[in-house]
Amino acid sequence: MAFSKDASHPSSSLDIRDQEQEHEDRKATIVIEHLIQASDVSHTMQHWHIYQEWNRRFFMECYRAYKDGRAGSDPSENWYKGEIGFFDFYVIPLAKKLESCGVFGVSSDEYLNYAKANREEWVREGEAMVEQYIAKYNREQNPREQ
């Protein structure tokens, strides 16, 4: 036998409140997930000089691992194009999600704008920057050859 809930029954209003609370909890979880993702790539949504510094550091870490035999592929071969894809398919969509959830208020626009501006600057300057990273690595490895 199937039981139906009567809307006037007190437990029905509890069910609705539980559903509303579950919905709010789910939204909060999504916002927290976005924040965790953003914290990992926050340098991409800040001023160009911040992005540049952290991008260089990460490249050097990956390139050093390659040169030391701890990584299987040379990151310099795909770094330029990889960053563009990273902006297009991860950073900018994430910045849009942060904007839509409203957790940062008006600052959300700023993060999205920085991400877009950094992508455009990378398109213009990125190839030369990768060459500079490699040159810097080589200078650090062979200081007497300068």
Salt bridges, closest charged atoms under 4 A:
ASP15 OD2 - LYS5 NZ 2.95
GLU22 OE2 - ARG26 NH2 2.94
GLU24 OE2 - LYS27 NZ 3.45
GLU53 OE2 - ARG56 NH2 2.76
GLU53 OE2 - ARG57 NE 2.61
ASP68 OD2 - ARG70 NH2 3.39
ASP88 OD1 - ARG119 NE 2.51
GLU120 OE2 - ARG119 NH1 3.11
GLU121 OE1 - ARG124 NH2 2.61
GLU140 OE1 - ARG64 NH2 3.75
GLU140 OE2 - LYS136 NZ 2.85
